């Protein structure tokens, strides 16, 4: 069976498992024991490509499955082969998936380099008790959703008797028929009622981490949006850009929700949120159907999470940068965070990311990217009209940046900070739009022009970033000076640097005006 899965997966807090199971059992449930064995090459080609190959015993039947990532956070390519019943496990055979898109991708990964087939080895196994129930989502879409509660463990096989295990406690919601929005509505309801959080970590990934003894995985950074070759209207562009933002946000949010406190994951999640907020602000005009692109409804939880995560990170980061420079300048030793109530916030990164409002907006945004673009509502902008709107938005932000440069030294602190935020919006919108202009209006020359423009923004980004960091440091040391007079040295030192810093920002912003604008039409 060859399918495209559309599903949500949520982690369940330990204290909410009984309530989730009780809610699931209000209908007819089927209990199945799932014992799976996962295979990969010795050099882990499959996991590196985001693929999973497994044999699973479902009750008495054996099923061989291959999975791969699809084109957004909800889609998964999957092919299943029923191997019948039997006490002994069948031999794994990748050829069973031949002739399917995901099977051909698997075959390419296992392509022999010296004439011999690449051997597969068992890397991990799972032992799961699954309760499943089909629910019909309310509303006109009439979606049928399979809900699966998985409780058990993942075991890593490292070739030694000392196997390592990780517990599993998850709820999966998979669309069986009907509209994606029915699945989204059900996912939002269950997430809110039971305090669930969206997870990007598969059982195969859990096993890989056990094998590698990974406590923390690298933070996920931003990548260029992937635009469809077939649809370039305003709505499709919105979906592609939001999907790109989620590709950065979701893995980092998933790690933080599970308990990570990694500073880079916090930083990259904040960048992802800022990129997404740029998309919500600057791309709203691409589609007149505002019931789909709910920028006003999505914005507040994103702002709250961004600020709360910033409060966790910003003061400590500024101190790390400021202290060595102050010592070099001969400042008396003072710890600006000692006895600082703001330096020890009550909320952890996990608390912020697991917050009901933030999880709700993540689910809604994922649903937006996965919904078919056909609609009976207002028509989105055509491809050429969408490009024109992007051209106008880029030009407006570009002019504002240059204008901010001419008057930056005379701006109030609040407006200087606003200029920095506008510059970030210009950068992110330019990154979103660059591949569209390159493909539509000149290929490599346009691509090179976009890269030169983005490079021209960097000096201003650096100057305004440093200026902002020193403003935060100055405010912090002013607070400290009220309880520790030694901090007045830092106040004076940072105050003395403000004029030169503002001049540097002014000059860097004005130089943006000299950068050739890649979005301008030729001729």
Secondary structure, 3 states (H helix, E strand, C coil): CEEEEEEEEEECCHHHHHHHHHHHCCCCCEEEEEEEEEEECCCCHHHHCCEEEEEEEECCEEEEEEEEECCCCCEEEEEEEEEEECCCCCCCCHHHHCCCHHHHHHHHHCCCCCCCCCCCEEEEEEEEEEEEEEEECCCCCCCEEEEEEEEEEEEECCCCCCCEEEEEEEEEEEEEECCHHHHHHHHHHHHHHHCCEECCCCHHHHHHHHHHCCCCCCCCCCCCCCCCCCCCCHHHHHHHHHHHHHHHHHHHHHHHHCCCCCHHHHHHHHHHHHHHHHHHHHCHHHCCCCCCCCHHHHHHHHHHHHHHHHHHHHHHHHHHHHHHHHHHCCCCCCCCCCCCHHHCCCCCHHHHHHCHHHHHHHHHHHHHHHCCCCCCCCCCCCHHHHHHHHHHHHHHHHHHHHHHHHHHHHCCHHHHHHHHHHHHHHHHHHHHHHHHHHHHHCHHHHHHHHHHHHHHHHHHHHHHHHHHHHHHHHHHHHHHHCCCHHHHHHHHHHHHHHHHHHHHHHHHHHHHCCCCCCCCCCC
